[in-house]
Amino acid sequence: MLIKILLSYIYGYIRVSIEGYYIERFINICANKKIIIWNLKRDKNIKLYFNVSINDFKEIVKIAKKIKCHTKIEKKCGLPFLLNRYKKRKIFAILVMVIIVLIIIISNFVWNIDIEQEDGKEISGIYQDVVDAGLNIGMWKSKIDIKDIINKVRLKREDIAWMGIELKGTNAIVKIVKADKKPEIVDDADYCSIVSDKVGVITKINAQNGTANVSVGDTVNVGTTLINGWLEGKYTGIRYVHAMGEVEAKVWHTKYKFVPYKTTEIKETGNIEKFYSIKINKFEINLKKGVSKFKIYDTIEAEEKFRLFSDFYLPISVKKTIYKEQLEEQKTYSVEQAKILGIDNLEQELNAEIEDKEKIVNKNINTYEKENGLEVYVTYEVLENIGTNEKIVF
């Protein structure tokens, strides 16, 4: 019996409780069937605790059901259960090791490119220029030549004052400082004249240093000399100077728009469809097959990349595609309606272009009826300073 109990430990055994009014009968049946139960412990008169081998457990349950007793597993013991417990831990440990190895491998690549621009000033096409220069998603970080990429982008673009690339985690942060276009500044010690940078009619001229070359009422073109960079004295003759002064002129800003009498407008209905897909680097898995049922629609795509930390991106992302249903609506305008629409659009453009609205002195509107629509011209007359320095070359 002792040998069988030891073997039961090797093969595994179960600590069971049985509850009912026929406990003695249960013990007798087990003895008759030569089912070994051991380590018996009675709890009151209707409950018994005991151990039984795994192989005999099913038979125990059958006997209990026949005599209308209830069985319950209290504990699983023995070598099989012990090995199974460590087997699960072993699988978990292996899984953790695999994940750690994958993270180490992934950390050697670039999985995201961020463009940071000073003061939020957007530079059109900069992302593609960086990619064309050699910085791509999925690149081995050790193979990235930061200096070469920066040089290529700087040589291609003149609107960048400074550029830097920082590799943090799996993120490549490209920092850009935009170059502001500034007029050429002539040093105070250099001789220069003041010339016109716009077409206009002179309304005021004040030559503080130099000789005025135009008068109020004169029409000037781009490049016309307004104040000469020299002075002429009766006894000293011509003496060159750094011209200084203020020249104000009336200039014109004109905008044009053709407004058709019949046009098709696109309007959103409010109905939308959403499609999702999972991207693993460049491989994409669509979670919902098919295409939009809308005949006319606008498409919005958004992609969110998974990351473990702020700068540790993974090569996995969820892509969301939203389809917004649209309808074509035929619109017909009268001459007056076309005129109002055209003037309103053009005035918005002009007001956005002119900073000092108080300098607007006049507004001219001209319309010309055509067979299919209306030509609309809006012109603002604005008082502006039109002088810029031009260095005198001897």
ChimeraX attribute file (.defattr): number of C-alpha atoms within 10 A of each C-alpha:
attribute: neighborCount
match mode: 1-to-1
recipient: residues
	/A:1	8
	/A:2	7
	/A:3	8
	/A:4	11
	/A:5	18
	/A:6	12
	/A:7	14
	/A:8	22
	/A:9	18
	/A:10	15
	/A:11	16
	/A:12	20
	/A:13	25
	/A:14	22
	/A:15	21
	/A:16	21
	/A:17	20
	/A:18	22
	/A:19	18
	/A:20	17
	/A:21	14
	/A:22	16
	/A:23	18
	/A:24	13
	/A:25	13
	/A:26	18
	/A:27	15
	/A:28	12
	/A:29	14
	/A:30	17
	/A:31	12
	/A:32	8
	/A:33	9
	/A:34	10
	/A:35	18
	/A:36	17
	/A:37	21
	/A:38	14
	/A:39	9
	/A:40	13
	/A:41	12
	/A:42	13
	/A:43	11
	/A:44	7
	/A:45	12
	/A:46	14
	/A:47	18
	/A:48	19
	/A:49	20
	/A:50	17
	/A:51	24
	/A:52	23
	/A:53	25
	/A:54	19
	/A:55	14
	/A:56	17
	/A:57	18
	/A:58	11
	/A:59	13
	/A:60	20
	/A:61	16
	/A:62	13
	/A:63	17
	/A:64	20
	/A:65	11
	/A:66	9
	/A:67	14
	/A:68	13
	/A:69	19
	/A:70	13
	/A:71	20
	/A:72	12
	/A:73	13
	/A:74	13
	/A:75	11
	/A:76	16
	/A:77	20
	/A:78	18
	/A:79	15
	/A:80	15
	/A:81	16
	/A:82	12
	/A:83	11
	/A:84	11
	/A:85	11
	/A:86	11
	/A:87	12
	/A:88	11
	/A:89	12
	/A:90	12
	/A:91	11
	/A:92	12
	/A:93	12
	/A:94	12
	/A:95	12
	/A:96	12
	/A:97	12
	/A:98	12
	/A:99	12
	/A:100	12
	/A:101	12
	/A:102	11
	/A:103	14
	/A:104	11
	/A:105	11
	/A:106	19
	/A:107	19
	/A:108	15
	/A:109	25
	/A:110	25
	/A:111	25
	/A:112	20
	/A:113	20
	/A:114	13
	/A:115	16
	/A:116	17
	/A:117	15
	/A:118	11
	/A:119	8
	/A:120	10
	/A:121	11
	/A:122	14
	/A:123	14
	/A:124	8
	/A:125	8
	/A:126	16
	/A:127	15
	/A:128	11
	/A:129	17
	/A:130	18
	/A:131	14
	/A:132	13
	/A:133	18
	/A:134	18
	/A:135	24
	/A:136	18
	/A:137	18
	/A:138	16
	/A:139	15
	/A:140	16
	/A:141	18
	/A:142	8
	/A:143	10
	/A:144	16
	/A:145	12
	/A:146	16
	/A:147	10
	/A:148	12
	/A:149	20
	/A:150	20
	/A:151	12
	/A:152	15
	/A:153	19
	/A:154	16
	/A:155	9
	/A:156	12
	/A:157	11
	/A:158	12
	/A:159	13
	/A:160	17
	/A:161	12
	/A:162	12
	/A:163	17
	/A:164	14
	/A:165	19
	/A:166	12
	/A:167	16
	/A:168	14
	/A:169	19
	/A:170	27
	/A:171	23
	/A:172	22
	/A:173	17
	/A:174	20
	/A:175	16
	/A:176	21
	/A:177	19
	/A:178	19
	/A:179	11
	/A:180	10
	/A:181	8
	/A:182	6
	/A:183	8
	/A:184	10
	/A:185	10
	/A:186	16
	/A:187	11
	/A:188	11
	/A:189	8
	/A:190	15
	/A:191	21
	/A:192	25
	/A:193	27
	/A:194	29
	/A:195	22
	/A:196	22
	/A:197	17
	/A:198	20
	/A:199	17
	/A:200	23
	/A:201	19
	/A:202	23
	/A:203	17
	/A:204	16
	/A:205	19
	/A:206	14
	/A:207	17
	/A:208	12
	/A:209	17
	/A:210	23
	/A:211	21
	/A:212	22
	/A:213	15
	/A:214	18
	/A:215	15
	/A:216	13
	/A:217	13
	/A:218	11
	/A:219	16
	/A:220	20
	/A:221	13
	/A:222	13
	/A:223	15
	/A:224	17
	/A:225	21
	/A:226	27
	/A:227	29
	/A:228	25
	/A:229	26
	/A:230	20
	/A:231	16
	/A:232	12
	/A:233	8
	/A:234	6
	/A:235	6
	/A:236	8
	/A:237	9
	/A:238	11
	/A:239	12
	/A:240	16
	/A:241	20
	/A:242	22
	/A:243	26
	/A:244	22
	/A:245	17
	/A:246	16
	/A:247	25
	/A:248	18
	/A:249	26
	/A:250	24
	/A:251	20
	/A:252	19
	/A:253	13
	/A:254	15
	/A:255	16
	/A:256	16
	/A:257	17
	/A:258	18
	/A:259	23
	/A:260	20
	/A:261	17
	/A:262	14
	/A:263	14
	/A:264	12
	/A:265	11
	/A:266	14
	/A:267	12
	/A:268	14
	/A:269	11
	/A:270	8
	/A:271	11
	/A:272	16
	/A:273	15
	/A:274	14
	/A:275	17
	/A:276	18
	/A:277	17
	/A:278	18
	/A:279	18
	/A:280	14
	/A:281	13
	/A:282	9
	/A:283	8
	/A:284	14
	/A:285	13
	/A:286	12
	/A:287	10
	/A:288	10
	/A:289	10
	/A:290	8
	/A:291	9
	/A:292	17
	/A:293	10
	/A:294	15
	/A:295	8
	/A:296	15
	/A:297	21
	/A:298	12
	/A:299	14
	/A:300	11
	/A:301	12
	/A:302	10
	/A:303	14
	/A:304	12
	/A:305	16
	/A:306	13
	/A:307	17
	/A:308	9
	/A:309	10
	/A:310	10
	/A:311	16
	/A:312	18
	/A:313	23
	/A:314	22
	/A:315	19
	/A:316	18
	/A:317	18
	/A:318	17
	/A:319	19
	/A:320	16
	/A:321	16
	/A:322	18
	/A:323	21
	/A:324	19
	/A:325	21
	/A:326	19
	/A:327	15
	/A:328	12
	/A:329	11
	/A:330	10
	/A:331	11
	/A:332	13
	/A:333	16
	/A:334	13
	/A:335	18
	/A:336	10
	/A:337	13
	/A:338	22
	/A:339	24
	/A:340	13
	/A:341	15
	/A:342	22
	/A:343	21
	/A:344	12
	/A:345	14
	/A:346	19
	/A:347	17
	/A:348	10
	/A:349	12
	/A:350	16
	/A:351	13
	/A:352	10
	/A:353	11
	/A:354	14
	/A:355	9
	/A:356	11
	/A:357	12
	/A:358	9
	/A:359	14
	/A:360	17
	/A:361	11
	/A:362	12
	/A:363	14
	/A:364	11
	/A:365	13
	/A:366	12
	/A:367	18
	/A:368	12
	/A:369	13
	/A:370	13
	/A:371	7
	/A:372	11
	/A:373	19
	/A:374	23
	/A:375	18
	/A:376	22
	/A:377	19
	/A:378	21
	/A:379	19
	/A:380	22
	/A:381	18
	/A:382	21
	/A:383	23
	/A:384	19
	/A:385	19
	/A:386	22
	/A:387	24
	/A:388	23
	/A:389	23
	/A:390	22
	/A:391	17
	/A:392	16
	/A:393	7
	/A:394	4
